[in-house]
Structure formats: C-alpha cells, structure tokens
C-alpha cells in the first residue's frame, strides 16, 4: 500500500537558524515554500521546517522543537564528516559507533541541531572478511 517517505516535518523555534544549520553544516538544498515553511532537500525526501508559532493545519497534536531523532545517510566517510563538523565548531556528541540500521549495520556520528534535535549521520558498516583457520 505504501511506497516510501515523502517528507518529515521538523518544528523549530527559529527558521533562519535552522536553515543555516541544515544548509551550511549538513549541506542540504533549501527551498522556500512560504515565510513559515521551508523544505530541506535530501535526495527524494524533504525535511520540512515549520516554525513553532505557525497556524498551519493539520499538524501534529503536540509539535515540539527538539523532539526529532533522525538518522541521515552520508555519502562521505565519517572521518571526513567529523573533520567538516570540527571545522565548523559543531560538537559531535557520540561516535563513530556501530549501530543497527534499517538494512544492516551502520557506523554513526551523533550531533544536535540548534533546537536540540538528535541528528545521526551514518554510513553502512564495512563487512569484515571472515578469518580462515588454517589449522583445521
């Protein structure tokens, strides 16, 4: 019945600050829909920013900044991502650490956006080659 995900809404306290973080720090393309709604393009998915004081309906029953926990896939190796974040003085909260993803094992870094949302940046974990036991 369903085929995928089109967009996720992230409630933020300051659209400009969130746009700066997601575009400058994470490299997402920005598309303004109107003054209160902005799309951040991630492949064929949009992260849609809504301002806390918006009257857009329908919406979640309790839209709250800082309530999202999202995992984004990286095209770059995580050491390059970590260097990029360090150059921008963005703190990595944890990682790289192994995690279970939707389709297998991941290596992940964790950081927070300006509203405190948890952002996980991941890459598929390399498979270790099985060791051969020559003694058997």
C-alpha positions in Angstrom: 0.0 0.0 0.0 2.8 2.4 0.8 6.0 3.0 -1.2 8.2 5.3 0.7 8.6 8.6 2.6 8.0 12.0 1.0 8.7 14.4 3.8 9.2 14.8 7.6 8.2 17.9 9.5 10.6 19.4 12.0 9.2 22.0 14.3 11.8 24.8 15.0 12.0 27.9 17.1 13.9 29.9 14.5 13.6 29.1 10.8 16.7 31.2 9.8 18.9 29.5 12.4 17.6 26.0 11.4 18.1 26.8 7.6 21.7 27.9 8.4 22.4 24.7 10.3 20.9 22.3 7.8 22.3 24.0 4.7 25.8 25.1 6.0 26.5 22.3 8.3 24.8 19.4 6.6 24.8 20.7 3.0 21.1 20.3 2.3 19.5 22.3 -0.5 16.9 24.9 0.7 13.6 25.5 -1.0 11.3 28.2 0.5 7.6 27.4 0.3 6.5 30.5 2.1 7.5 32.5 5.2 6.6 29.8 7.7 7.6 26.6 5.7 10.9 25.7 4.2 11.9 22.4 2.6 15.4 21.0 3.0 16.0 18.6 0.1 17.6 15.3 0.9 17.5 13.1 -2.3 13.9 12.5 -3.0 12.9 13.3 0.6 12.2 16.7 2.1 12.8 17.7 5.7 10.1 20.4 6.1 10.7 23.1 8.7 7.7 24.6 10.5 8.0 27.5 12.9 6.6 26.8 16.4 4.2 29.8 16.2 2.7 28.7 12.9 -1.0 28.1 12.5 -0.6 25.6 9.7 -3.2 22.8 9.9 -3.4 19.9 10.1 -0.3 19.3 12.3 0.9 17.0 15.0 -1.1 17.1 18.2 1.9 18.4 20.1 4.5 19.9 17.7 7.6 20.4 19.8 11.1 21.7 18.9 13.8 19.2 19.8 11.6 16.1 19.6 13.1 14.6 16.4 15.6 11.8 16.4 16.6 11.2 12.8 19.3 9.2 11.0 20.7 10.6 7.8 22.9 8.6 5.4 26.3 10.1 4.5 28.0 9.9 1.1 31.3 10.7 2.7 33.3 8.6 5.1 32.6 9.5 8.7 36.1 10.7 9.4 35.6 13.4 6.6 32.2 14.3 8.2 33.8 14.6 11.6 36.6 16.9 10.2 33.9 19.1 8.5 31.9 19.4 11.7 35.1 20.2 13.7 36.0 22.9 11.2 32.5 24.5 11.7 32.9 24.1 15.5 29.9 21.7 15.7 30.2 19.3 18.5 29.9 15.5 17.9 28.0 14.1 20.8 29.0 10.5 20.2 30.8 8.4 17.6 31.6 7.0 15.4 29.9 4.0 16.9 28.3 0.8 15.5 24.5 0.9 15.2 21.8 -1.2 13.6 20.2 0.5 10.7 17.0 -0.4 8.6 19.0 -2.5 6.2 22.1 -3.6 8.2 24.9 -2.4 10.4 26.0 1.2 10.4 28.8 3.4 11.7 27.2 6.6 13.1 28.0 10.0 14.5 25.6 11.9 16.6 25.1 15.7 16.9 22.3 18.1 17.7 20.7 20.8 15.6 20.0 24.3 17.1 16.7 23.1 18.6 18.3 20.1 20.3 17.0 17.5 17.7 19.3 14.4 17.6 20.9 14.0 14.2 22.6 10.7 13.5 24.8 10.7 10.4 25.6 7.1 9.3 27.4 5.0 6.7 27.0 1.3 6.1 29.5 -0.6 8.1 32.1 -2.4 6.2 31.9 -6.2 6.4 34.9 -7.8 8.0 36.2 -10.7 6.0 36.0 -14.0 7.8 39.3 -15.2 9.0 40.5 -18.5 7.7 41.6 -21.0 10.3 44.5 -22.9 8.5 44.8 -25.3 11.5 41.6 -27.2 10.8 
